[in-house]
């Protein structure tokens, strides 16, 4: 390789085949993202390539080991002063990628790792795309309240037809390299060792660029667009409220109205996306993105790499924690009273690995890392020991007393308790500073948040190591103080109990649930209680009630006594068949759904603000992150504290009277 020219963010080299290699290596960044300076340099390079008559083609790839391109630099979103500027920036990006698409020299996007958002839009402007088999490709802009604005919503449907393309765009779905090749927008998905060879092959052989099939091309014609859009819009309404998340509806409207041919399609894309940048949804979802980045960044400066995890308790939580840790590459031993209690967890783990890994050899490797250990031999070898047994203080104390004498001196002792303060559990330990809470949420494989709980005696070093471990299993750590219910359950339980109080007042459960899904929650509180399990709700409610003098609704006690525990028994507040809700009889209700949602949200806000006052979390942003990623609190609203600030809601019954959350947060 011979270096021809080095730019601030790009490097141009040539090889013995007279092929140019353009490396993207963004300055002062660990990850490649696209911003104004990067795109300006790319524009200059493309102008230079347009006049090149010496070389056979250009291969665009990453100069970093962290992936191809993660998308646009989201911090740039806040620099748009108005819709006109945002639209101009989008049109400029389209113009630059249009020049790339028009180059006489054949171009190959050589993709290893993530290729998302603007990264995929750049790749789609190349003549060919070669991806490593496990690379991650997608247009997830709807997750930020916008849609692809640099030509992605035009080029992808043009390349593979509307059905597959719009499905990806409207959902933000991300696929691996193999799937992308099968769909048609990647020309070849190959193992890492064959990537460069494959890219060179496309340049030297000048294969005909990918074209959609006749049927795929027909899906973009006017009549087909009208029929398909009507179907897709119906499906969208089943999943997404347009008032909450307008961007997929706007993307669908654009495609239906102007199609994918000519500059009009690109212009419409840019104008619509430019407007969306200034929607409340986009502003709040960008906020959520940075909240997520903050949680991810908590472990950046911590150097800790455990190798062996031992989990005690193979029930739903313990078994699934063990399975997830093994999936993420750790050796895991799973202990319970006997093999018969461990077997169901192993079966669930295999199903998880089939879903996540696909390849038989990868599934087998994960299964080999998950080791049944009914005798508990792994305790003496483990770097982290996680207790996930019944939520009973005496049982946990007895177990940890045994564990401490067998564990390595440097091993971390962790509890998955959902509500019991650590300083009650650790009283039996000789070294109580070793105990930390690592609290997962159910289902483990889907819930991103993990509360890392610090007791009064927990060593700060142990807390840091627990945070690092949570990141290494690709979860979001939230540091919380040990107090009853910690953060998420402390706020969630009064919300659920208030919804039961509404039931007792005669308001139908379906009405209560609708009020909260209309507000933006992923599910209503009544069906959520059934999903969590009414026995679990009752146990946590009784435990928290000891500390906060909150009454337990008699209806909840009665249902548990009758073994009507929710989905798992087929009946709770609702009835279920094969895990699916049997639609209850419709009951009329003439009251206001907004009044219901206001009452339930205020219950959450009261408890959230109390948690802030007590220092359960460090600040309102972390609280918002915890509730969004731990409960699904409507992301487009930015979190409960952020929502309260914007609404100017008074939080009542906090300590000595009414507290105005706006004034209180300002004073803070």
Secondary structure, 3 states (H helix, E strand, C coil): CEEEEECCCEEEEECCCCEEEEEECCCCCCCCCECHHHHHHHHHHHHHHHCCCCCCEEEEEECCCCCCECCECHHHHHHCCCHHHHHHHHHHHHHHHHHHHCCCCEEEEEECCEEECHHHHHHHCCCEEEEECCCEEECHHHHHCCCCCCCHHHHHHHHHCHHHHHHHHHHCCEEEHHHHHHHCCCCEEECHHHHHHHHHHHHHHCCCCCCCCHHHHHCCCHHHHHHHHHHHHHHHHHHCCCCCCCHHHHHHHHHHHHCCCCHHHHHHHHHHHHHHCCCHHHHHHHHHHHHHHHHHHCCCCCCCCCCEEEEECCCHHHHHHHHHHHHCCCEEEEECCCHHHHHHHHHHHHHHHHHHHCCHHHHHHHHHHEEECCCCHHHHCCCEEEECCCCCHHHHHHHHHHHHHHCCCCCEEEECCCCCCHHHHHHHCCCHHHEEEEECCCCCCCCCEEEEEECCCCCHHHHHHHHHHHHHCCCEEEEEECCCCCCHHHHHHHHHHHHHHHHHCCCCHHHHHHHHHHHCCCCCHHHHHHHHCHHHHHHHHHHHHHHHCCCCCHHHHHHHHCCCCEHHHCECCCEEECCEECCCCCCCCCCCHHHHHHHHHHHHHHHHHHHHHHCCCCCHHHHHHHHHHHHCCCHHHCCHHHHHHHHCCEEEEECCEEEEHHHHHHHC
